[in-house]
Amino acid sequence: MGFNATVVVMVDALTEIREDPQFGWNLAAAINKVSCFGGSVDVMAGNHGNAATVIECHHADHDVVVKVGGNYGEVLTNYPHRSSRKLT
């Protein structure tokens, strides 16, 4: 099923994100870092040091509850996914 990443994006930084040709690469690098080492990583764009923040990465077989506020996020819980879909 793959992996998922939770990313908080500052709406105030959308202009800088749109105009930054390296933002996508920087976001991908931040996701890779969080996936390998944990923690969270800010992604810059223009004069915004935290235009986006990678909060966490997890396997798609798990559900993660994340609280978001104050331009940041925090993992509240992480547990195995209990899908209502039937696999045949």
C-alpha positions as CSV (number, residue, x, y, z in Angstrom):
1,M,0.0,0.0,0.0
2,G,2.9,2.4,0.4
3,F,3.6,5.2,2.8
4,N,1.9,8.5,3.7
5,A,3.2,11.8,5.0
6,T,1.4,14.5,6.9
7,V,2.4,18.0,5.8
8,V,1.2,21.3,7.2
9,V,1.3,24.1,4.6
10,M,1.1,27.8,5.6
11,V,-1.5,29.4,3.4
12,D,0.3,32.8,3.9
13,A,3.3,31.3,2.1
14,L,1.4,30.1,-1.0
15,T,2.9,32.9,-3.3
16,E,6.4,32.0,-2.2
17,I,5.7,28.3,-2.6
18,R,4.4,28.9,-6.1
19,E,7.4,30.9,-7.2
20,D,10.1,28.7,-5.6
21,P,11.4,26.3,-8.3
22,Q,13.1,24.2,-5.6
23,F,10.1,23.8,-3.2
24,G,9.0,20.4,-4.6
25,W,12.5,19.1,-4.3
26,N,13.0,20.5,-0.8
27,L,9.6,19.0,0.3
28,A,10.6,15.6,-1.1
29,A,13.9,15.8,0.7
30,A,12.2,16.7,4.0
31,I,9.7,13.8,3.6
32,N,12.6,11.4,3.0
33,K,14.4,12.7,6.1
34,V,11.4,12.4,8.4
35,S,10.7,8.9,6.9
36,C,14.2,7.8,7.8
37,F,15.0,9.6,11.0
38,G,11.6,10.7,12.5
39,G,11.0,14.1,14.0
40,S,9.6,16.9,11.9
41,V,11.2,19.1,9.3
42,D,10.4,22.6,8.1
43,V,10.6,23.4,4.4
44,M,11.5,27.0,3.4
45,A,10.0,29.0,0.5
46,G,10.9,32.7,0.0
47,N,11.2,34.4,3.3
48,H,9.1,31.7,5.1
49,G,11.3,29.4,7.1
50,N,8.4,27.1,7.7
51,A,6.3,27.5,4.5
52,A,5.5,23.8,5.1
53,T,6.3,21.4,7.8
54,V,6.5,17.6,7.4
55,I,5.0,16.3,10.7
56,E,5.3,12.6,10.3
57,C,5.5,9.6,7.9
58,H,3.8,6.3,8.3
59,H,2.8,3.1,6.5
60,A,-0.5,3.2,4.8
61,D,-1.7,0.2,6.8
62,H,-1.7,2.5,9.9
63,D,-4.0,5.3,10.9
64,V,-2.5,8.3,12.5
65,V,-4.3,11.1,14.4
66,V,-2.6,14.4,14.1
67,K,-3.5,17.7,15.9
68,V,-2.8,20.8,13.8
69,G,-2.6,24.3,15.0
70,G,-0.2,27.2,15.5
71,N,1.5,26.5,12.1
72,Y,2.5,23.0,13.4
73,G,1.2,19.5,14.0
74,E,1.6,16.8,16.6
75,V,1.0,13.1,16.4
76,L,-1.6,12.1,19.0
77,T,-1.8,8.4,18.2
78,N,-0.7,5.8,15.6
79,Y,-2.5,2.4,15.4
80,P,-2.9,-0.4,12.8
81,H,-5.5,0.4,10.2
82,R,-8.8,-1.5,10.5
83,S,-10.3,-1.2,7.0
84,S,-14.0,-1.7,6.4
85,R,-13.2,-2.8,2.9
86,K,-13.4,-6.5,2.2
87,L,-10.4,-8.0,0.4
88,T,-11.3,-10.7,-2.0
